[in-house]
């Protein structure tokens, strides 16, 4: 897939297109202002967008932005929710990119837990 223009704009458009499908809607807020449940929804949408982007061969710069947004929400949830950390520890949360990226997210969980 080819992307034109600013990769961040393309990533936003790609994510918005994904979120037109069935599923929970997100409030029009920055993730730092969202409640825990909305962060969980945002994480699910970002995971879906990044995963589909990998499958469709989305331009790497756009994928990098989607994963960056996923990481930001992932860290926010890790800092906020003991339940989320427990689910991570139990292995029920798979990051975009699959198990090969698990070490990166394990490091993020550890860093967020220390704060």
N, C-alpha and C positions, 0 to 999 in steps of 0.2 A: 504494500500500500504506500502510495506517495502522499506526502503532506506538504502543503504550501504555506508560506508565511511563518509566523512566529510559532515555535513548537508548543509554548504554553497555551496559546489560543487554540491550537489544534487539539491538544490534550483536553482542554475544557469542553470543546465541541464534541469530542469523542465520548467523554464522560456523560455529558448532557444527553447525547443520543442514547447511550446505554440506559440512562435513568428514565427514559420515556416508556420503557417496558413495564411489565407488571412488577410490583414491589413497593416497598414503603417510600414515601416521598421525604425529602430532607428539607429542613427549614433553610431559608435564605440567610444563613449565618456563616461566619468563618468557623472552622472546626474548634477553635479555642473558646467559642461562645456556646457550643452545643452541649446538651445534656448527654449522659452516658449512653442512653438508648439510641440517640441520633448518631453518636460517634460509632456505635456498632453498625448501624445502617450504612454510614459513610464508608466504613472499612469494607463492608461487603460489596458496595458498589465499586469502590476503587479496586478491590481484588478482582471483581468480574471484568472491569475495563482493562486492567493490566494483563490479566490472563488471556482475554480475547485478543488484545493487542499483540501479545507474543505469538499466538496462534495464527493471526492474520498477517504477520510480518510488518507490523506498524514501524514507522521510522524510529530508530533508536533514541533520538533526542526526545521524541514524544513519549516513548516508553519510560525513559528516565524520569520524566516529569510525573507521570502517573505513579511510578514507584516511589518517587520522593513524597508525593502527597499521601500515598498509602503509609509510608514510614512515619510521617508526621502524626497521622491519626493513630497509628499503631502505638507510638510512644505516648501520646495523650491518654489512650485507653490503659496502657500499662501503668502509667503513673496514677490513674484514677481508680482502677478497679482490681481488687484482689481476686474476684471471680475470673476476670480476663486472664490474669497471671496464672491462675490455677489451670484454666483451660489450655493455656500455652504449655505449661509444664506437663499436662496430660497428653499433649500431642494432637489435640483436636483442632488446632489452628494451623493451617498450611499457608505460608506466605506465597505471593506471586513468584513465579520462577520455580516453584516446587521445593522439594526437600534439599536441593542443592544450595538454596539460599538460607536454610534453617540456621546455620552458624551465625550469619549476620544478624538475624533477628534474636537469637539467643543472647548475643552481645548487647543488643538494644534493650532487651528485657533486664539484663543484669545492670546496665548503666542506669536505666530508669528506676529500678528498685533501690539503687543506692542513693538516689536523690531525695 
